[in-house]
Amino acid sequence: MSTTSASAADASVVPKVTTSVVHPAGRCLVRTKETTHCIGLTAGCSWAWNVTVRPGATGDRVKEIQCLTDHYGEGPSALDGVYGPATTAAVKRVQARCGFSSAERDGIVGPMTWRCLPIP
């Protein structure tokens, strides 16, 4: 009997996650991912939309940014997980597309840019 109540409690804590392919455009396969708290596009490299990522960074979060900017036709030429000048320029183009003022187009992916990048 405690197993049943524990399972029910565990089920309420587990976030809802749904993933489906929506756009094969670009060089990365971009999907819609929905959880209890957010919905958006992902390239499956990283789901960390709460971390500020800036030039000089490397890794999966950078590749996620590169794939999402590429999906919108603004991506850098290399999808290599290195946040260099081409990725910075791609992020600035996406920031412009999202209506950021010229002063806000800093090429850094913080909370506002993360909200803009994964919108389906």
C-alpha positions as CSV (number, residue, x, y, z in Angstrom):
1,M,0.0,0.0,0.0
2,S,2.8,2.4,0.6
3,T,4.2,1.6,-2.9
4,T,1.0,2.8,-4.5
5,S,1.0,6.1,-2.6
6,A,4.7,6.6,-3.4
7,S,4.1,6.0,-7.1
8,A,1.3,8.5,-7.1
9,A,3.4,11.0,-5.3
10,D,6.3,10.4,-7.7
11,A,4.1,10.8,-10.7
12,S,3.0,14.2,-9.6
13,V,6.6,15.4,-9.2
14,V,7.8,14.1,-12.6
15,P,7.5,17.0,-15.2
16,K,5.5,16.5,-18.3
17,V,7.9,16.1,-21.3
18,T,6.7,15.8,-24.9
19,T,8.9,16.0,-27.9
20,S,8.0,15.9,-31.5
21,V,9.8,16.8,-34.7
22,V,8.5,20.0,-36.2
23,H,11.2,21.4,-38.5
24,P,13.9,19.5,-40.4
25,A,15.1,22.9,-41.8
26,G,18.7,23.9,-41.3
27,R,21.6,21.6,-40.4
28,C,20.2,20.4,-37.0
29,L,17.0,18.5,-36.3
30,V,14.9,20.9,-34.3
31,R,12.0,19.6,-32.3
32,T,9.3,21.0,-30.1
33,K,9.8,20.1,-26.5
34,E,7.1,20.8,-23.8
35,T,7.5,20.5,-20.1
36,T,5.2,21.5,-17.2
37,H,6.8,24.9,-17.1
38,C,7.8,25.8,-20.7
39,I,7.4,24.9,-24.4
40,G,9.8,25.7,-27.2
41,L,12.2,24.4,-29.8
42,T,15.2,22.4,-29.0
43,A,18.0,20.8,-31.0
44,G,18.4,18.2,-28.3
45,C,21.9,19.5,-27.3
46,S,20.9,21.3,-24.1
47,W,17.7,22.2,-22.3
48,A,19.3,24.8,-20.1
49,W,17.5,28.0,-20.9
50,N,18.3,29.5,-17.6
51,V,22.1,29.8,-18.0
52,T,23.7,32.9,-19.5
53,V,26.0,31.9,-22.3
54,R,28.5,34.4,-23.7
55,P,31.4,34.6,-26.2
56,G,34.3,32.3,-25.2
57,A,32.0,29.5,-24.0
58,T,32.1,26.0,-25.4
59,G,30.0,22.9,-25.3
60,D,26.4,21.7,-25.6
61,R,24.7,24.9,-24.7
62,V,26.7,26.7,-27.4
63,K,25.8,24.0,-29.9
64,E,22.1,24.4,-28.9
65,I,22.4,28.2,-29.6
66,Q,24.1,27.6,-32.9
67,C,21.5,25.0,-34.0
68,L,18.6,27.3,-33.0
69,T,20.1,30.3,-34.8
70,D,20.7,28.1,-37.8
71,H,17.1,27.0,-37.7
72,Y,16.0,30.6,-38.1
73,G,18.4,31.1,-41.0
74,E,20.8,33.3,-38.9
75,G,23.3,30.6,-37.8
76,P,27.1,30.7,-37.9
77,S,28.9,28.7,-40.6
78,A,30.2,26.2,-38.1
79,L,28.1,24.2,-35.7
80,D,31.1,23.4,-33.5
81,G,30.0,24.3,-30.0
82,V,32.5,27.2,-29.8
83,Y,31.0,30.6,-29.1
84,G,33.2,32.8,-31.3
85,P,32.6,35.9,-33.4
86,A,30.3,34.1,-35.9
87,T,28.0,32.8,-33.1
88,T,28.0,36.2,-31.5
89,A,27.0,37.8,-34.8
90,A,24.3,35.1,-35.3
91,V,22.9,35.8,-31.8
92,K,22.9,39.6,-32.6
93,R,20.9,38.9,-35.7
94,V,18.3,36.8,-33.8
95,Q,18.1,39.5,-31.1
96,A,17.4,42.1,-33.9
97,R,14.7,39.8,-35.3
98,C,13.1,39.5,-31.9
99,G,12.9,43.3,-31.6
100,F,15.8,44.0,-29.3
101,S,17.0,47.6,-29.4
102,S,20.4,48.2,-30.9
103,A,21.7,48.7,-27.3
104,E,20.3,45.4,-26.2
105,R,21.9,43.4,-29.1
106,D,24.9,42.3,-27.2
107,G,25.4,38.8,-28.6
108,I,25.0,37.3,-25.2
109,V,22.4,34.6,-24.6
110,G,20.8,35.6,-21.3
111,P,17.2,35.2,-20.1
112,M,15.6,37.5,-22.7
113,T,17.5,35.9,-25.6
114,W,16.7,32.4,-24.4
115,R,13.0,33.3,-24.5
116,C,13.4,34.5,-28.0
117,L,15.5,31.6,-29.4
118,P,13.2,28.6,-28.8
119,I,9.8,30.0,-29.7
120,P,8.1,27.6,-32.1
